[in-house]
Amino acid sequence: MAMDCPYINFMAIYIISASLLGTNSGRGVTHWKLNEQGSSIVEGNESDRNYVKTDPVFALLIEHYPPKMGPTRRLKTGKNKLSKKAAPGSNLSSQAMTGPPAYEVFQSSTFHCGDPVNETMYDNLLGIAKRKTHPLFEEPEVSLIFKKNELDQLDLKTIEENLQSSLEESPMSVVLCNQIGNYLRMKGNTYHAIECFRKALYTAPNNADILLNLARVLYNLKYLDDAVYLTRRSLEMQPANLNCWLQHFTLGEILKESGEKKEAAIHFRNALDLNPSFQPAEIQLQELGTIADESFDFYTYLIIGFLVVTILGDVFQVMSKSGKWKTT
């Protein structure tokens, strides 16, 4: 029968396809949601385009979480010092390190990066685990990040309003969380600054800039081991096409305060090689000049001694062959 009417097969396929398309009602999938009483599941209204915001269950289901990454091996930071131990000669006042926790001072503040993330791969660090106990620490030098040049005057209120507005549109933006974290560093809000960097690292755990910013916060709070670890990781994660002088300089500062002055001098030298006009690195090298000189003198004397012994040995062999050293 099909052979007598070759078009019947095509007509059947057409009818089946048309019926399938007709039952789809112009939608790819059906949206289901809870009713207003929350007692049953009903079909969502197609005209309601705002269901992601109005339906918390649906918003939870479509929430995107990056894949969880396993913990990385913690790098050695030299001598086994206590992370919270402050180095001698610290320029931080005792009041700055023993004041009320920033978590309590800014508890009523509404400007931050929103709800904190549950877990990051850096939460094992002591300085992050104890973030609620950290005192206020203002970093006015961070204002340079928000300036076009050093002479600009910052309008903190305008900056905060712009950041808040952007955050409402992109609450999980890595760049925005990093910017807000730096802004909070200026205000001394160490707790919410760390939470912002944690939120950014939750999505981008290998971002060199965020790792370095977080390392700086922990360095100021005297968690030296944590700061060294984060700065080394930032140095490893820095893209090859970008200059890493700031990572070297930061490592030099932390290692110098930790007592690792020889390694600190190496990083200051690397920072100056990569950024010859950066005077702070040159000043640090001058302060560590005696360390470098002692190391240089030791190896210089060792080489000179080796050359002297070698030359005397050659002279002795030549004179022995000539017979001048024969005994009578």
TORKOL-4160 file (C-alpha; in steps of 0.2 Angstrom, whole numbers, padded with zeros to 4 digits, m for minus):
328
<pt num="1" X="0000" Y="0000" Z="0000"/>
<pt num="2" X="0014" Y="0012" Z="0004"/>
<pt num="3" X="0022" Y="0008" Z="m0012"/>
<pt num="4" X="0006" Y="0013" Z="m0022"/>
<pt num="5" X="0006" Y="0030" Z="m0012"/>
<pt num="6" X="0024" Y="0035" Z="m0010"/>
<pt num="7" X="0019" Y="0052" Z="m0002"/>
<pt num="8" X="0009" Y="0044" Z="0013"/>
<pt num="9" X="0025" Y="0042" Z="0023"/>
<pt num="10" X="0030" Y="0060" Z="0021"/>
<pt num="11" X="0012" Y="0065" Z="0026"/>
<pt num="12" X="0013" Y="0055" Z="0041"/>
<pt num="13" X="0029" Y="0062" Z="0047"/>
<pt num="14" X="0022" Y="0080" Z="0044"/>
<pt num="15" X="0007" Y="0077" Z="0054"/>
<pt num="16" X="0016" Y="0070" Z="0069"/>
<pt num="17" X="0029" Y="0084" Z="0069"/>
<pt num="18" X="0015" Y="0097" Z="0068"/>
<pt num="19" X="0006" Y="0089" Z="0083"/>
<pt num="20" X="0022" Y="0089" Z="0093"/>
<pt num="21" X="0025" Y="0108" Z="0089"/>
<pt num="22" X="0007" Y="0112" Z="0093"/>
<pt num="23" X="0008" Y="0104" Z="0110"/>
<pt num="24" X="0024" Y="0114" Z="0114"/>
<pt num="25" X="0014" Y="0131" Z="0115"/>
<pt num="26" X="0030" Y="0140" Z="0109"/>
<pt num="27" X="0040" Y="0136" Z="0125"/>
<pt num="28" X="0056" Y="0125" Z="0126"/>
<pt num="29" X="0052" Y="0119" Z="0144"/>
<pt num="30" X="0038" Y="0121" Z="0156"/>
<pt num="31" X="0041" Y="0131" Z="0172"/>
<pt num="32" X="0034" Y="0124" Z="0188"/>
<pt num="33" X="0033" Y="0134" Z="0204"/>
<pt num="34" X="0025" Y="0134" Z="0221"/>
<pt num="35" X="0008" Y="0141" Z="0223"/>
<pt num="36" X="0006" Y="0157" Z="0234"/>
<pt num="37" X="0001" Y="0146" Z="0249"/>
<pt num="38" X="0017" Y="0135" Z="0246"/>
<pt num="39" X="0006" Y="0119" Z="0248"/>
<pt num="40" X="0007" Y="0112" Z="0230"/>
<pt num="41" X="0017" Y="0114" Z="0213"/>
<pt num="42" X="0008" Y="0123" Z="0199"/>
<pt num="43" X="0013" Y="0128" Z="0181"/>
<pt num="44" X="0021" Y="0145" Z="0180"/>
<pt num="45" X="0013" Y="0159" Z="0171"/>
<pt num="46" X="0022" Y="0162" Z="0154"/>
<pt num="47" X="0019" Y="0181" Z="0156"/>
<pt num="48" X="0028" Y="0181" Z="0172"/>
<pt num="49" X="0046" Y="0185" Z="0166"/>
<pt num="50" X="0052" Y="0189" Z="0184"/>
<pt num="51" X="0051" Y="0172" Z="0191"/>
<pt num="52" X="0069" Y="0170" Z="0194"/>
<pt num="53" X="0068" Y="0184" Z="0207"/>
<pt num="54" X="0051" Y="0180" Z="0214"/>
<pt num="55" X="0053" Y="0162" Z="0216"/>
<pt num="56" X="0067" Y="0157" Z="0228"/>
<pt num="57" X="0066" Y="0139" Z="0225"/>
<pt num="58" X="0068" Y="0141" Z="0206"/>
<pt num="59" X="0082" Y="0153" Z="0209"/>
<pt num="60" X="0091" Y="0141" Z="0221"/>
<pt num="61" X="0089" Y="0127" Z="0208"/>
<pt num="62" X="0097" Y="0137" Z="0194"/>
<pt num="63" X="0111" Y="0145" Z="0205"/>
<pt num="64" X="0128" Y="0141" Z="0197"/>
<pt num="65" X="0142" Y="0135" Z="0208"/>
<pt num="66" X="0159" Y="0133" Z="0201"/>
<pt num="67" X="0167" Y="0116" Z="0203"/>
<pt num="68" X="0175" Y="0113" Z="0220"/>
<pt num="69" X="0194" Y="0112" Z="0218"/>
<pt num="70" X="0204" Y="0101" Z="0229"/>
<pt num="71" X="0216" Y="0109" Z="0242"/>
<pt num="72" X="0234" Y="0113" Z="0235"/>
<pt num="73" X="0250" Y="0109" Z="0244"/>
<pt num="74" X="0255" Y="0123" Z="0256"/>
<pt num="75" X="0272" Y="0130" Z="0251"/>
<pt num="76" X="0286" Y="0131" Z="0263"/>
<pt num="77" X="0289" Y="0148" Z="0270"/>
<pt num="78" X="0306" Y="0146" Z="0277"/>
<pt num="79" X="0308" Y="0144" Z="0296"/>
<pt num="80" X="0294" Y="0137" Z="0306"/>
<pt num="81" X="0287" Y="0153" Z="0314"/>
<pt num="82" X="0270" Y="0156" Z="0322"/>
<pt num="83" X="0259" Y="0164" Z="0309"/>
<pt num="84" X="0253" Y="0177" Z="0321"/>
<pt num="85" X="0270" Y="0181" Z="0328"/>
<pt num="86" X="0274" Y="0199" Z="0326"/>
<pt num="87" X="0292" Y="0203" Z="0320"/>
<pt num="88" X="0303" Y="0214" Z="0331"/>
<pt num="89" X="0303" Y="0232" Z="0326"/>
<pt num="90" X="0285" Y="0232" Z="0320"/>
<pt num="91" X="0278" Y="0249" Z="0315"/>
<pt num="92" X="0260" Y="0244" Z="0321"/>
<pt num="93" X="0254" Y="0252" Z="0337"/>
<pt num="94" X="0248" Y="0240" Z="0350"/>
<pt num="95" X="0231" Y="0249" Z="0349"/>
<pt num="96" X="0229" Y="0245" Z="0331"/>
<pt num="97" X="0232" Y="0227" Z="0334"/>
<pt num="98" X="0221" Y="0225" Z="0350"/>
<pt num="99" X="0206" Y="0237" Z="0346"/>
<pt num="100" X="0188" Y="0231" Z="0344"/>
<pt num="101" X="0186" Y="0218" Z="0330"/>
<pt num="102" X="0180" Y="0225" Z="0313"/>
<pt num="103" X="0167" Y="0212" Z="0313"/>
<pt num="104" X="0158" Y="0221" Z="0328"/>
<pt num="105" X="0162" Y="0239" Z="0322"/>
<pt num="106" X="0154" Y="0236" Z="0305"/>
<pt num="107" X="0141" Y="0224" Z="0310"/>
<pt num="108" X="0127" Y="0236" Z="0305"/>
<pt num="109" X="0135" Y="0241" Z="0289"/>
<pt num="110" X="0125" Y="0238" Z="0273"/>
<pt num="111" X="0140" Y="0240" Z="0261"/>
<pt num="112" X="0149" Y="0224" Z="0258"/>
<pt num="113" X="0149" Y="0210" Z="0245"/>
<pt num="114" X="0133" Y="0202" Z="0251"/>
<pt num="115" X="0131" Y="0185" Z="0259"/>
<pt num="116" X="0148" Y="0176" Z="0262"/>
<pt num="117" X="0152" Y="0160" Z="0252"/>
<pt num="118" X="0152" Y="0144" Z="0262"/>
<pt num="119" X="0170" Y="0138" Z="0258"/>
<pt num="120" X="0185" Y="0142" Z="0248"/>
<pt num="121" X="0201" Y="0132" Z="0246"/>
<pt num="122" X="0211" Y="0145" Z="0256"/>
<pt num="123" X="0200" Y="0144" Z="0272"/>
<pt num="124" X="0213" Y="0133" Z="0280"/>
<pt num="125" X="0224" Y="0148" Z="0283"/>
<pt num="126" X="0224" Y="0154" Z="0301"/>
<pt num="127" X="0222" Y="0173" Z="0296"/>
<pt num="128" X="0206" Y="0169" Z="0286"/>
<pt num="129" X="0199" Y="0156" Z="0299"/>
<pt num="130" X="0200" Y="0170" Z="0312"/>
<pt num="131" X="0193" Y="0184" Z="0301"/>
<pt num="132" X="0180" Y="0189" Z="0314"/>
<pt num="133" X="0193" Y="0193" Z="0327"/>
<pt num="134" X="0203" Y="0205" Z="0316"/>
<pt num="135" X="0204" Y="0223" Z="0322"/>
<pt num="136" X="0202" Y="0238" Z="0311"/>
<pt num="137" X="0217" Y="0242" Z="0300"/>
<pt num="138" X="0215" Y="0257" Z="0288"/>
<pt num="139" X="0225" Y="0257" Z="0272"/>
<pt num="140" X="0224" Y="0274" Z="0264"/>
<pt num="141" X="0238" Y="0270" Z="0251"/>
<pt num="142" X="0225" Y="0259" Z="0243"/>
<pt num="143" X="0216" Y="0274" Z="0237"/>
<pt num="144" X="0229" Y="0275" Z="0222"/>
<pt num="145" X="0219" Y="0261" Z="0215"/>
<pt num="146" X="0204" Y="0272" Z="0212"/>
<pt num="147" X="0214" Y="0287" Z="0206"/>
<pt num="148" X="0218" Y="0292" Z="0189"/>
<pt num="149" X="0233" Y="0301" Z="0196"/>
<pt num="150" X="0240" Y="0305" Z="0213"/>
<pt num="151" X="0233" Y="0323" Z="0213"/>
<pt num="152" X="0215" Y="0317" Z="0211"/>
<pt num="153" X="0203" Y="0319" Z="0226"/>
<pt num="154" X="0192" Y="0304" Z="0230"/>
<pt num="155" X="0174" Y="0306" Z="0233"/>
<pt num="156" X="0171" Y="0291" Z="0244"/>
<pt num="157" X="0152" Y="0293" Z="0244"/>
<pt num="158" X="0151" Y="0292" Z="0225"/>
<pt num="159" X="0163" Y="0278" Z="0224"/>
<pt num="160" X="0153" Y="0268" Z="0236"/>
<pt num="161" X="0136" Y="0272" Z="0227"/>
<pt num="162" X="0143" Y="0266" Z="0211"/>
<pt num="163" X="0150" Y="0250" Z="0218"/>
<pt num="164" X="0134" Y="0247" Z="0227"/>
<pt num="165" X="0124" Y="0249" Z="0211"/>
<pt num="166" X="0135" Y="0238" Z="0201"/>
<pt num="167" X="0134" Y="0225" Z="0215"/>
<pt num="168" X="0115" Y="0224" Z="0213"/>
<pt num="169" X="0117" Y="0220" Z="0195"/>
<pt num="170" X="0131" Y="0208" Z="0196"/>
<pt num="171" X="0132" Y="0201" Z="0214"/>
<pt num="172" X="0145" Y="0187" Z="0209"/>
<pt num="173" X="0157" Y="0198" Z="0199"/>
<pt num="174" X="0175" Y="0193" Z="0203"/>
<pt num="175" X="0181" Y="0211" Z="0197"/>
<pt num="176" X="0168" Y="0220" Z="0207"/>
<pt num="177" X="0171" Y="0209" Z="0223"/>
<pt num="178" X="0189" Y="0213" Z="0222"/>
<pt num="179" X="0186" Y="0232" Z="0220"/>
<pt num="180" X="0174" Y="0232" Z="0235"/>
<pt num="181" X="0187" Y="0223" Z="0245"/>
<pt num="182" X="0200" Y="0236" Z="0241"/>
<pt num="183" X="0188" Y="0250" Z="0245"/>
<pt num="184" X="0184" Y="0242" Z="0262"/>
<pt num="185" X="0203" Y="0241" Z="0265"/>
<pt num="186" X="0204" Y="0260" Z="0264"/>
<pt num="187" X="0190" Y="0261" Z="0277"/>
<pt num="188" X="0199" Y="0248" Z="0289"/>
<pt num="189" X="0185" Y="0235" Z="0287"/>
<pt num="190" X="0196" Y="0220" Z="0288"/>
<pt num="191" X="0182" Y="0207" Z="0290"/>
<pt num="192" X="0171" Y="0212" Z="0275"/>
<pt num="193" X="0187" Y="0215" Z="0264"/>
<pt num="194" X="0192" Y="0197" Z="0268"/>
<pt num="195" X="0174" Y="0191" Z="0264"/>
<pt num="196" X="0175" Y="0200" Z="0247"/>
<pt num="197" X="0191" Y="0192" Z="0242"/>
<pt num="198" X="0185" Y="0175" Z="0248"/>
<pt num="199" X="0169" Y="0178" Z="0237"/>
<pt num="200" X="0180" Y="0182" Z="0222"/>
<pt num="201" X="0192" Y="0168" Z="0225"/>
<pt num="202" X="0177" Y="0156" Z="0226"/>
<pt num="203" X="0174" Y="0159" Z="0208"/>
<pt num="204" X="0192" Y="0163" Z="0203"/>
<pt num="205" X="0204" Y="0154" Z="0215"/>
<pt num="206" X="0219" Y="0157" Z="0204"/>
<pt num="207" X="0217" Y="0176" Z="0202"/>
<pt num="208" X="0234" Y="0183" Z="0205"/>
<pt num="209" X="0228" Y="0201" Z="0209"/>
<pt num="210" X="0215" Y="0195" Z="0222"/>
<pt num="211" X="0228" Y="0183" Z="0230"/>
<pt num="212" X="0240" Y="0198" Z="0232"/>
<pt num="213" X="0227" Y="0209" Z="0239"/>
<pt num="214" X="0222" Y="0196" Z="0252"/>
<pt num="215" X="0240" Y="0193" Z="0256"/>
<pt num="216" X="0242" Y="0212" Z="0259"/>
<pt num="217" X="0228" Y="0212" Z="0272"/>
<pt num="218" X="0235" Y="0197" Z="0281"/>
<pt num="219" X="0252" Y="0204" Z="0281"/>
<pt num="220" X="0246" Y="0220" Z="0289"/>
<pt num="221" X="0238" Y="0210" Z="0302"/>
<pt num="222" X="0254" Y="0200" Z="0305"/>
<pt num="223" X="0249" Y="0183" Z="0299"/>
<pt num="224" X="0266" Y="0182" Z="0290"/>
<pt num="225" X="0266" Y="0164" Z="0285"/>
<pt num="226" X="0249" Y="0166" Z="0277"/>
<pt num="227" X="0254" Y="0181" Z="0268"/>
<pt num="228" X="0270" Y="0173" Z="0261"/>
<pt num="229" X="0260" Y="0158" Z="0255"/>
<pt num="230" X="0247" Y="0169" Z="0246"/>
<pt num="231" X="0260" Y="0180" Z="0238"/>
<pt num="232" X="0270" Y="0165" Z="0232"/>
<pt num="233" X="0254" Y="0158" Z="0224"/>
<pt num="234" X="0250" Y="0175" Z="0217"/>
<pt num="235" X="0268" Y="0175" Z="0209"/>
<pt num="236" X="0265" Y="0158" Z="0202"/>
<pt num="237" X="0248" Y="0162" Z="0195"/>
<pt num="238" X="0253" Y="0179" Z="0187"/>
<pt num="239" X="0251" Y="0178" Z="0168"/>
<pt num="240" X="0267" Y="0177" Z="0159"/>
<pt num="241" X="0263" Y="0193" Z="0149"/>
<pt num="242" X="0261" Y="0203" Z="0165"/>
<pt num="243" X="0274" Y="0211" Z="0176"/>
<pt num="244" X="0276" Y="0203" Z="0193"/>
<pt num="245" X="0287" Y="0216" Z="0201"/>
<pt num="246" X="0274" Y="0220" Z="0214"/>
<pt num="247" X="0273" Y="0201" Z="0220"/>
<pt num="248" X="0292" Y="0202" Z="0222"/>
<pt num="249" X="0292" Y="0218" Z="0232"/>
<pt num="250" X="0278" Y="0211" Z="0243"/>
<pt num="251" X="0287" Y="0195" Z="0246"/>
<pt num="252" X="0303" Y="0205" Z="0250"/>
<pt num="253" X="0293" Y="0215" Z="0263"/>
<pt num="254" X="0286" Y="0200" Z="0271"/>
<pt num="255" X="0302" Y="0190" Z="0271"/>
<pt num="256" X="0311" Y="0204" Z="0278"/>
<pt num="257" X="0299" Y="0206" Z="0293"/>
<pt num="258" X="0300" Y="0187" Z="0295"/>
<pt num="259" X="0319" Y="0188" Z="0297"/>
<pt num="260" X="0323" Y="0180" Z="0280"/>
<pt num="261" X="0333" Y="0195" Z="0275"/>
<pt num="262" X="0344" Y="0186" Z="0262"/>
<pt num="263" X="0329" Y="0180" Z="0252"/>
<pt num="264" X="0320" Y="0196" Z="0255"/>
<pt num="265" X="0335" Y="0205" Z="0246"/>
<pt num="266" X="0333" Y="0193" Z="0231"/>
<pt num="267" X="0315" Y="0198" Z="0229"/>
<pt num="268" X="0319" Y="0217" Z="0231"/>
<pt num="269" X="0332" Y="0215" Z="0218"/>
<pt num="270" X="0320" Y="0206" Z="0206"/>
<pt num="271" X="0307" Y="0220" Z="0209"/>
<pt num="272" X="0319" Y="0233" Z="0205"/>
<pt num="273" X="0325" Y="0224" Z="0189"/>
<pt num="274" X="0307" Y="0223" Z="0183"/>
<pt num="275" X="0303" Y="0241" Z="0188"/>
<pt num="276" X="0319" Y="0251" Z="0189"/>
<pt num="277" X="0310" Y="0267" Z="0193"/>
<pt num="278" X="0302" Y="0260" Z="0209"/>
<pt num="279" X="0312" Y="0269" Z="0223"/>
<pt num="280" X="0305" Y="0259" Z="0238"/>
<pt num="281" X="0313" Y="0243" Z="0232"/>
<pt num="282" X="0330" Y="0252" Z="0230"/>
<pt num="283" X="0328" Y="0259" Z="0248"/>
<pt num="284" X="0324" Y="0242" Z="0254"/>
<pt num="285" X="0340" Y="0235" Z="0246"/>
<pt num="286" X="0350" Y="0249" Z="0253"/>
<pt num="287" X="0344" Y="0245" Z="0271"/>
<pt num="288" X="0349" Y="0227" Z="0267"/>
<pt num="289" X="0365" Y="0231" Z="0260"/>
<pt num="290" X="0376" Y="0224" Z="0274"/>
<pt num="291" X="0368" Y="0207" Z="0271"/>
<pt num="292" X="0372" Y="0207" Z="0253"/>
<pt num="293" X="0390" Y="0213" Z="0256"/>
<pt num="294" X="0393" Y="0199" Z="0269"/>
<pt num="295" X="0387" Y="0186" Z="0257"/>
<pt num="296" X="0397" Y="0194" Z="0243"/>
<pt num="297" X="0413" Y="0195" Z="0253"/>
<pt num="298" X="0411" Y="0177" Z="0258"/>
<pt num="299" X="0410" Y="0170" Z="0241"/>
<pt num="300" X="0423" Y="0182" Z="0235"/>
<pt num="301" X="0436" Y="0176" Z="0248"/>
<pt num="302" X="0432" Y="0158" Z="0244"/>
<pt num="303" X="0435" Y="0161" Z="0225"/>
<pt num="304" X="0451" Y="0170" Z="0228"/>
<pt num="305" X="0457" Y="0157" Z="0240"/>
<pt num="306" X="0454" Y="0143" Z="0228"/>
<pt num="307" X="0463" Y="0153" Z="0214"/>
<pt num="308" X="0478" Y="0156" Z="0225"/>
<pt num="309" X="0479" Y="0138" Z="0230"/>
<pt num="310" X="0478" Y="0133" Z="0212"/>
<pt num="311" X="0491" Y="0145" Z="0206"/>
<pt num="312" X="0503" Y="0140" Z="0220"/>
<pt num="313" X="0501" Y="0121" Z="0215"/>
<pt num="314" X="0505" Y="0125" Z="0197"/>
<pt num="315" X="0520" Y="0135" Z="0202"/>
<pt num="316" X="0526" Y="0121" Z="0213"/>
<pt num="317" X="0524" Y="0108" Z="0199"/>
<pt num="318" X="0534" Y="0119" Z="0187"/>
<pt num="319" X="0548" Y="0122" Z="0198"/>
<pt num="320" X="0549" Y="0104" Z="0203"/>
<pt num="321" X="0551" Y="0099" Z="0185"/>
<pt num="322" X="0565" Y="0112" Z="0183"/>
<pt num="323" X="0575" Y="0105" Z="0197"/>
<pt num="324" X="0575" Y="0121" Z="0207"/>
<pt num="325" X="0567" Y="0112" Z="0222"/>
<pt num="326" X="0579" Y="0097" Z="0222"/>
<pt num="327" X="0587" Y="0094" Z="0239"/>
<pt num="328" X="0606" Y="0093" Z="0241"/>
